[in-house]
Structures are given as structure tokens and as C-alpha cells.
Amino acid sequence: MKKVMKITYGGAELSKFFDSVTNIKRNIGSTWENSTEKLGNGVDFLYNSRGSKGISFDYVLKGIFFNDINHNKEQLASLVNTKEPIELIFEDEPNKVWLALPDGEQSFDLDSGTLNFLVPSGEAESVDTKVLNESNSGGELGTITHNADGSTKVIINNKGSLETFPKIKVTNVHENGYLGFVNPIGILELGKREEADGETVKESQILYTSDSDSDFSKLVDATGHINPQNPEHIETGGLLGYQKDGLRLITPSTDIQHTFKGGMKVINLPSDSNGEVGAENFYMWWNVWCHALTWGETGVIQILMTDSADKFIAGWGIVKTNTNTNKAHVKFWIGGNNPKEYKSIQFTANDGEAPKDNENNTSYNSKTGSADFVKKGASLGFYWKGSRQTINVPELEKVKVERVYIFMGDVINSKKYLGELSLRRLWFRKDYVSVWNDLPNRYQTGSVMELDMENGKLIKDGIAINNELVTGSKFFSFPPGESELDIYQSSWNTTPPQVEIEWKERYL
């Protein structure tokens, strides 16, 4: 039996309908168009551009009888009928995928024909993603070399025939205030190149992080404390504790008088390096997982801030009370002279799968979960999907955050508590502390920086930080072949970071 080259389109195998495939045309490169201007003799070249690419092949359909041939012809027509480019892969180049769509007349005569495809981009990319990291450094993809001064030299081997736009992940092994990425195509800088030392400066100080308190033992049971956001409807006599991945509700309590019942923990903000307690300027980051495993589960989680007298300042929470759907709400509350719910945003409490709409749980699923809050005097800001919802409360300008409460619970009469509701990480800092020390280190030990060169995005610990780009920075690519990328840190930081780079190879 003659072997027919395997050809797949959008994951479907076209070649299973063929007795033979011949005359495959994947010409060199794509189309090139030269723009010129007429001269007295000849032309003056202005510029050229690369266009689309055509791919075609001849085939003979399987089948002896006309009904078999016609059936296969109809099946083939159905598979290539697409309005958007999808993946076209040939067996002899299994690691190349062409995003193609049918183009022009698809000729057919008796039992044979020609399929014509258009690749709008004019290029293919690798099926697999190339990953260069500390583990495979020195192999075919390239090398990562850490220098004694804290800088890192990376040699990238891009085996494609076109430039590629990488994703770069840098994990800070030491506190750091600056990252510079330099290659022949461009320079991208984050933070501040130098930080003054030996003078009184304003700095940020981490007051608590669960990274060094993995079981949340520094958060104590809030016995005798009422819920500062809604004492009339929330009962706090239950128990929270570390389970599986973070802080979870263990016992909701037996109360039947309130709307919600649950448990609550509290932590008093430690003093800063000057021995002062409380923060007028305060930043808090956390990671939460909220997922209803079955239809109609309910539950509540709150992260609340108060002053020294336990007067409510602000709070964030997820509330799911609906037993008929999987809709939940993320809520932002503010205190001051007129306490109120500032925002309530609906989302679907799934794990980030369908439906693919604005309410899909892309913020608090098993793989994401990052959120934050910032108080800058009277300005209160809550993170939501790449931006911060901010409100100004003048009477809270000089009020200091002194306590943080964590409440988890359920609706009194609910019979199905949320299958996954946990606080997985938490840390907070005090900003603008006057100290005789270095300037604030923007990037703490363990923080992860992600640079997406194709889409122009910068992420730190799950939070968008494009605002930290140094003026003049340029997102860059890696040309074909070997190229060098140098990564620099603050001059005083001699501990190199961990580096991981991934990219798709692109081919003409």
C-alpha cells in the first residue's frame, strides 16, 4: 500500500480521504513586493514588504464508486470551510504550523483535484514552545551565564528564519530596584538604575508576608471581635485554619441569628523600623481561590482593614449567595463618615473555563488569584482585571490602618458551601516610611517579573506594571540565529536572578 503524506487542518486529518498527494507547493518564503520610483534611467528603490503565502497540493480521492467519491468530496469541503485561519500541518515538517484558510477555486475533476490555501501572515511558527532556563542552559537552545557583579548574559539560539518575540521570566533571588534588558534590537528598563544610600529617604517596608508564615500562624482567632464591615449580619464564632493550600473555613459556628456565619482571624500590623505602628499609606497583596464545584454553592470571604479603635477603613470580598446559579460578586467596601459598598462586580465562580465572556472567572481560579489594595492618604484603590478602581475619601487621609481581619463563612441556610474557597498568600507593606537607609527596593526577594515582548505587557506577581517602564524603553525581538541578551540589576545587588525565556520559532 502506498503511503500518503499526512496532512492535518484544524486538527482534522485531510489525508485520510486521499489515495495520493502530489505536487505540494510551499514556495520559498512568501511574496515580496518592492516599491520603486521611476528615474531617467532605471528606478530608485524605496522599500519592500513581505506579503502572504500560497500553499497548494494535488490529490486523488479515495473511492471506486461515484457515491464513495462524492461522499469524500463533501467531507473534504466541510473540513476546509473556515472563515478564519486555522492550523495546517504537513507530515514532512511536523513542527511547523501554518495558519491558513482556503483560497480561490478548489478545482475537482472526476476523482482528483487541487486544494489551495492562503497563509495571510506569510509565515509558519513552531508547534512546540522553546524554553531556555537554568536547567537546560548550555544545550541547543542557548546558555545562561551569571556574572559576579549580579548581571546575566544570555545567548539565545533562534533556529527559525524570522525574528521571534520572547516571553522572559525573571525571579528575583535578592531584593532589587532595577532591571535592564539589553540586546541589539532594543533596550528595556524597569525601576531605578541607582538608589541613594546613607540619607533619609521614604521607603516601603514589608510588615507581614505569608511566604515566611505558610500556615498563617501569625493571624490569631478574632475571639470577641465583631465583623467590622457588617456586624449586624455577620457572625464570627467559627474557626479558620490552614488546610491543603491556605487559610480555609473549618467550622462555620452554630449561629442562626445572622445572615452569614463563619470564622475570623486578625493580625495587628507590626511596627515599622522606627517603632511606629499603623500605616496611613498602605499596600496589601493577596491570592484567593474561589471555585464552585457544583451548581449553587455559596460562601463569603472578606479582607478588612480597621484603625486602632477598630473603626472600619476599607475592605475587599467575594460574596456568593445565589443557590440557583454560579454567579458571585467581588465587592469593594469603604468606611469613613458614610460607609458603603463602593463596587460590586459579578463573575462566574468557575475555574476560568467557559463561558468565555467578561464574567468568566479569570481572576480567582486555581491558576490565578492575585489581587491588591492600596491606600495613599485619602485615595483607596482596589485591583480588578488589569486596572485599579479608585475612590477618594477625604476624612480617611490621616487615618492609619492598624489591623487586618480575614473572615470566611457561609449563608445561614445554605446546604452547599463553596468547594474551593481559600486565602493562599498574603503580604502587606507600609509606604513612605522615613528611614536612614536605601531607597525602597521595588522588587522583593521571590517576586516574579514577566515580560511579554509580543504583546507589550509587563507583569509583577500577577499585577500589571507597565507604568514602571523607564522612558525610552523598547520592547524587542530575537533575530534568527544566535543573539545576546544582557540583564542588569541594581549596582549594589550582586546576587543574580533566575531566568527563563520561552519563544516560538517562526519560519518563512
Secondary structure, DSSP 8 states (H G I E B T S, - for coil): ------EEETTEEGGGGEEEEEEEEE-SS--EEEEEEE-SSSEEEEEEEE--EEEEEEEEE--SSHHHHHHHHHHHHHHH--SS-EEEEETTSTTEEEEEEE-S---EETTEEEEEEEETTS-EEESS-EEE-TTTTTBTTEEEEE-TTS-EEEEEEE-SSS-B--EEEEE-SS-BSEEEEEETTEEEEEE-S----SEEEEEEEEEEEGGG-TT-TTSEE-TT---SS-TTTEE-BSEEEEETTEEEEEE--S--SSSEEEEEEEEE----TTS---BSEEEEEEEEEEE-SSTT-BEEEEEEEE-TT--EEEEEEEEE--SSS-EEEEEEEE-SSS-EEEEEEEEE-SSS-S--STTS--SSSSS--EEEEEEETTEEEEEETTEEEEEE-GGGTT--B-EEEEEEEEETT-S-B-SEEEEEEEEEEEEEEEEEE----SB-TT-EEEEETTTTEEEETTEE-GGGB-TT-----B-SEEEEEEEEE-TT--S--EEEEEE--EE-
